[in-house]
Amino acid sequence: MFRFDRAEKVVDRFDSVGATATRVAAGEGPIHLTGLTIEPGGTIGSHPAPVSQLFLVITGEGWVAGPDGRRIPVAAGDGVRWEPGEEHASGSNAGLAALALEGPSVDLFLPDLP
């Protein structure tokens, strides 16, 4: 048993405010899983994705934005994929926790739709 919300590192790059990260796991090669917490009113500022990223909201609600800066609401159970080099940002008025999975070979499994 372990906690992945330990807030080990303050996220302060890209003019971010009120965000913390905890590195959770890594596999062979450059694949990482990180726990992110964004406090109410916090943001992770706009920056390019270094590799493919999945942003999985596990609690709370907030927003994400792509290169156009348009904020799209997200809540627990929502996921967003960013491609390498894609500008993106995230934030929350109420607070949220997310898991970020990143690596050069992160593939998304889409459900079969009726």
Secondary structure as GFF3:
##gff-version 3
##sequence-region A 1 114
A	DSSP	beta_strand	9	11	.	.	.	ID=ss1
A	DSSP	three_ten_helix	13	15	.	.	.	ID=ss2
A	DSSP	beta_strand	17	26	.	.	.	ID=ss3
A	DSSP	beta_strand	32	48	.	.	.	ID=ss4
A	DSSP	beta_strand	53	65	.	.	.	ID=ss5
A	DSSP	beta_strand	71	75	.	.	.	ID=ss6
A	DSSP	beta_strand	79	82	.	.	.	ID=ss7
A	DSSP	beta_strand	87	91	.	.	.	ID=ss8
A	DSSP	beta_strand	96	102	.	.	.	ID=ss9
###
